[in-house]
Amino acid sequence: MASRRIDVRAVSKDPTGQVLRALYAYASPDAGAPCTIEHDGRSIAAREGEPIALSLLGAGVDTLSRSVKFHRPRGPMCLRGNCEGCLVRVDGEPNRMACAAPARDGREVRSQNSFPSAQLDVLRVTDWFFPKQFDHHHLMVRYGTTINEVMQSFARKMAGLGTLPERPAEAPLPEEIDCDALVVGLGPVGLSVALALAGEGLSVCAVEEEPFAGGLVRDSLQWHSRDGERLCGAEASDRDLAKLRAAGVSVRLSASACATFDDGTIVIQSDRALWVRAKARVFTNGCHESVGAFGDNDLPGVYTARAAARALRYGVRVGESVLVCGDEDPALDALSDALSAVGAKVHRLTEGERLLEATGSSSVSGALVGRDERSAHKIKCDAIVASTSRTPAFELAGQAGVEAAQDLDRQCFASWADELGRTQRSDVFVAGSVAHGGRSPVRESAVARSVRDYVTKGRVR
């Protein structure tokens, strides 16, 4: 398996190359000491602290796990914990997302739900024998109770998501936090809202499920302006985060808000539960990303545009021949230029064409594209980067009682809010791409004033 590690410092000094160089100059992968992890008995060169999924991708390992029932190959798609393609066993603990588990010297990584390995799983024959459906509940009924029970037992053993941990996990007591406002999501909007809330004199707790702040800005391959300077996305995001901390905001990274109630919100941070009691909740948790609907879109080697950009940030190229396609998005042009700058052959669709199907057995080996099936032709590639319209992550706000409204412009549902970020619940506010504010956009400063009025004056609509 060929290495996909790249040295961004060697790229040309065109605008895209300069952004990549800036990313390396600011947060070089060289800052992480070289280490070795073990994957299914094979030693893999890695760097301390980088996501294990990228360590494996850098070593040419596409397939990290198998699907529960049909044992189809699975690999990382989003690289940010929003899909199930990179579930592995890490140091005896099952169902760890390899994109969220950091590499450390000596870590033992094992593929799950496969025999003998994810790369070569003999149970894949299930998929080939039952191309339409596999109903193991009735498959052997006609042959009697005994044979049916044996079949049921076999089916249960071959399916599932890993086996029990090798050691019992500790159960630390939850930490309790009281604050005026809880901000969920620290993308650019969440950072701005939390800073504005602190400026209004409120005590603020801000949580972000990823280990860093910035959202799409951090993963972008474009320049950003901060205090009159031109910065790469990572540095711009870290500056915003530093301002937040300097303002006295309690920031919790790698902290996922998983449930919210009238009397508090459950946040999981590093296997520990936080119980956050806030007078007001502000949801700025952005959108879900997907690769869109096309044949075999679950093959290893299919990535979101954000995932491909993030891989470059860590010095990993997702493929040597890459099809980049999707909805109109300026970021795709920057990504295509960046992939070309690091030596990848980049394919783009012509006007009117669309991606019909990914081809390949265990990973992507090509793509069928065309206006329709009759005009389809094949592009040979080892990676597909697809970008589609993002879907607002309105579920958590929905738990808090916020109505999901149809957004005709974006052709999706989003959390309803007025131009001040207010919702049907007087203590719940939404802002950013998760919000649907009708014709008027939701402004961060307006949200902060709305929250301040509610917290300090108890104003109820």
N, C-alpha and C positions, 0 to 999 in steps of 0.2 A: 504494500500500500504506500503510495507516494506521499511525501510530506507536503502539506499545504501551508507551511510556515513561510512568511514573507518578511522582507526587510523594507519597511516603508521608507526608510531614510534613503534608499537607493532610487526612489521614483523621481521622475522629471520635475522641474520646478514650475510646471503649469499651475493654474489656480487650484485645481483639485489636489495636485501633488503637494502644494504648499499647505493645504488644510491637513492632509495626512501627516506631513512632517511636523506640523504644529501639535497634532495629537500625540505623536511620539515624543516630541520635546517636552510636552507638559506631563504626560503620564505614560512613559515608555514601558512596554512589557519587560524591558531589560531590568526595570526596577525590581521585578520579582526574581528571586534567585532560582536558578535551574534546579529542578527536582525530578523525581521519578515516581510515577504511580503504576500500579499493576492493574491491568484490565484483562479479565478472563485468562489469567496466567501469562500474559505478555507484558513486558516492561514498556512503558510509554514515557517519552521525554515530555516534561511539562514545565510550567513556571509557577512558583508559589503564589497562591491567591487567585489565579485565573479560574474561571468556571471549568469544571471537569469536562463538560460537553465540548468546550473549545479545545481543551487539551487533546481530546480524542479526535475531533475534526481535524486539528492540525496534523495529527499523525495519519490521516487518511481513513479513519474509522467512521463510516456513515451510519451503520445500523447499531443502535444501542439497546433495543429491546424488541419484543414481539407483541402483537395484539392479543387480547385476552382469549378470544374464541378461535379465530382462524389462523393465528400465529403468523400473520403478515408482518413483514419487517417494519420497524418504526425507528425514526431518527428525530433529532431536534428540528423544530420548524420555526419557533418564535424566539428561542434563546432568552426568554424572560419569564418563564414559569406559567405561561398561559395555555400550554398544550400538554399532552401526556406522552409525547414521543421520546422523551429522554429519561424515563423512570429506570433507575438502576439500584443495585444494592451497594451501599458504601460502608465499608468497615463493619459489615454484619447487620446494618440497618436497612430494611427494605424500603422501596418506593421513594427514594430520594430523587429529586429532580437534578439531573447532572448539570443543568444550566445554572443552578443556584448553589451547588455544592462546590466549595473552593478546592483546588488542588493543593495537596500537601505531600511532602516527601513520605513515601511508604504507604500511602492510602491504597486500600484494596477495593477495586471496583468490579462488580460482577453483573452480567446481564441477567435479566429475570424472565420467567415464563418461557423458557427455551431449553432445548436439549439437543446436542450438548452445549451449544453456544448460540448467541443471537446471530452471528455471522452465518452459521450453518445449523439450522434447526430442522430436524427430521420431522417434527410435528407439523411442518408446513404442508405436508401431504393432505391434511384436513381441508385446506383451502382448495386444493386441486380436485379432490374427490367430491366435494360438495360446492360447485361453483355458484349455485343459486341460493341454497340455504342449508343450514345444518341444525336440524331439530333433534337433539339427542334425547329429548324427553319421550319421543315416540318412535325413534329409529328402530329399536329392537323389541318393541312391544309384541309384535306378531310372533316372536320366537319364544315367548314364555317369560315368566317372572324372573327366573334365575339369570338368564342371559341379559335381560333388561337391567337388573341390578348391577351386574358386572360392568355393563356399558356406562351406567350412571356414575359408578365409582371411578372409572377411567376418565370420563369427561370432567369430573370435578378435579381430578389430579392434574390434568393437562391444562386446565384453565386457571385463571386467577391472576393476582398481582403480587407475586413474590411469596415468600414464606415468612414465618414469624421471626422477629429479631433474635440474634444470638444471646442477647443479655437484656434483662428488664430495663426499661427506661426510667429515669428519675422523674418525679412529679413535683417540681418546685411550687411553692405557694404563689398564687397570682399577686402581681404588684398592683396596688390601687392608686389611681391618679385622679385628682380633682382639678378642673380648670374652667375658665369661662367659655373657651371655644376649642373644639376639636376639628382639625383640618385633616381630611383623608385624601392623600395623593399629593406628591410634591413635584409635579411637572411644572412648567413655567407659570401656569395660572395658580396652582397651589402655593408655590413659593411667593408669588406676588400677593395673594390674598392673606397668607399667614403674616407676611411682613406688615401689610396694611393693618391687620387686626392688632398686632403688637404696637403699632404706631397709635392706635386708638386707646392704648392703655389697658388692654385686656390680657389676661394670662392665657397663653395659647400652647396647646400640645399638637404637634404635627407629625403624622405617621406616613411612611412610604414603604411599600412592600419590597422594593428593590434596595440593594445595598448602597445606592447613591441617588441623588436627586437630579432633576433636570428633564426627565421624560424624553420626548422626541428631540428636544434641543440637544441633549447630551449625545444622542446617537446620530445626529445629523453630520453630514460631511460638507457643511457650509460655514461661512464666517458669521459671527454674531457680535453686535456692538454692546459694550458695557463701559460706562464712564468714559466715553470717547475713544476707547480702544477697540481694535478688531481682534476677537478671540475665537478659538475653536470652541465647539459645543461643550466639551468637558470642562474647560477652564471657566467658561461663562457660567455654567451651572454651579460649579463649586464656589464661585464668587457670590452668586445669589444665595447659596446655602450659608456661607460665612456671614453674610449680612443678617440672615435670619437668626442665627445663633447669637450674634452680637446684640441683637434686639431683645434677647432673653427668651426666645421661643424654645420650648422643650422639644427637640427633634428626635424622632425614633426612626432609624432606618432598618431595613430588613424586618419591617413590622407590618403585618398584614391584618387589616380590619376585616374580620370574617363574619361578624354578626353585630347588629345594633338594636337596642331596645330603648324604651322610654327612659329607663333609669341607668343606662350605661351602654358602652360599646366594648365588645371583646376584641382585643388585638393580640395576635400571636407574634412574639419577637424572640427569635433564636430558641424555639421550643419552650418558651415561657409565656404564660398568659398575662396580659395587662387588662385591668378593668378600669376603663376611662369613663369618669362621670363628668359630663360637660353640660353647661347651661345651653349651649348651642352647638349644633353639628353642621359642618360645612363640607360637602362632598365635591371634590375637584379631581376625581379619580379617573378621568379621561375615557379612553375607548379601548375596545378589543380590536385586535388586528387579525386578519385571516388572509389566506392565499386565494380565496375565491373558490368557485365551483367549477371543476373540470375533472376529467377522468383520471383516476389514480393520483389524486392530489395528496394522498397520504404516504407516498413513497419517500424513503430517505433521500435527501438531496433537493427537496422542495422547501424553500425558505420564504419568510416575509422579507420585504425590503429592509425593514428595520433590523432584522436578524443579520442580514448580510453586511449591513453597515457596522453593526456592533462587532461582528467577527473581524472586520478590517481594523477596527479600533484596537483589538487585541493582537493584531499581526497575523491573522488567519484568513486565507482566501477560500471561499466556499467551494470553488471549482476552478478548473482550467478553462472550460468552455461553458459560459453561463448565458442562459436566456433570461433577459430582464423584460418584464411586461407588466401591464396593469393599467389602472385608471390614470388619467392625466395627473401627474404629480411632479413638480419641479425637482423634488428630491431624487426621483429616479434618474434624471439626467446626471446629477452629481454622482450618484452611486455608479452608474455606467462608466463615467469618466474615471472614477476611482478604481474600479475593477480593471479597466484597460491600463491604467497607470501602473498596476502591480502585475501586469503580464497576462491577464485573463483575456480570452477571446470572447467578446460580448456580442450577443445577438439581440436585435430588437425587432418587434413586429412592424410590418408595413401598415399603412392606413387601411382600416377595414378588417384586418386580420384579428383573430383572437386565439387564445390558447385553448385547444380542445382536449388534449390528453397528455399526461406524462407517460413515457414509456420506459420499460426496464423491468427486471425481475426482482432483484434484491435492493436496487437503488436506481436513481435516474440515469438513463443512458441516452435519452433523447426526448423530443416533444413533438406532438402533432399540432400544427397550427394551420389556420386558414380562415376564410370567410364562413365556410360551412364544411360538413364532412366530405362533400363531393370535391371540394377544391383543396382538401387537406394535403399538406406535405410535411415531411419530417425534418427537424433540425437536430443534428447530433450535438448533444451537450451532456455534461455530467452534473449540472446544477440548474435549477429553475428558481428565479427570484420573482415572486408575484406580489403585486400590490393592489388591493381593492379598497373600497370605501370602508372606513373604520366604523364600528358599531359602538355607540355610547354604552358605557358600563353602568347602566342605571339600576342594577339589581340591589345594591346596598342601600341606595336612597329609597328604593321601593320598599325595603324592609322598614324604613323609617316612616313610611306612609306617604311618600311622594308619588304622585300619579305619573305614569309613563305616557307621554303624549306623542302622537304621530308627527314626525318631522318630514314634511313632503319634500323640502329642498334636498335633504340628505337621504330620503327614502329609507327611513329607519324610525325607531322609537327612541325617545330621550326623556330625561327627567324634566317635567314641566317646571318653569320658573318665570317670574316676571323680570323686567329689566333691572331690578335691584337684587336679583338672586333669591327672592322670597318664594316659598312654595306653599302648598296647602297646610303644611305644619308650621306653626309660628316659630318653632325652635330649630327648624331644618332649612338649610340653604344649599344651593348648588351653583356651580360656576364652571366655565370652560366648556370643553367639547361634550361633557356629559349632560349639559343643560340644553333645553329647548326653550328659548326665550321669545318665540314668535318672531316679529319683525325687528325687535330691538335687541342688540347683543347685551350680554350680561357683563358689566364692568367690575373689575376686581375692587376698586376703591368704593364703588357703590355697594358691593356685597359687604365690605368691612363696615361701612356706616350702618347698613341694615342690621348686621349682627350686633354692633355696639348699641344701637337703639333698643334692640330686644333685651340684651343682657343688662344694660344699665337702667333702662326705663320700664322694662317689662311690657313694652308695647306689643299688643296683640291685635291682629287685623280682624 
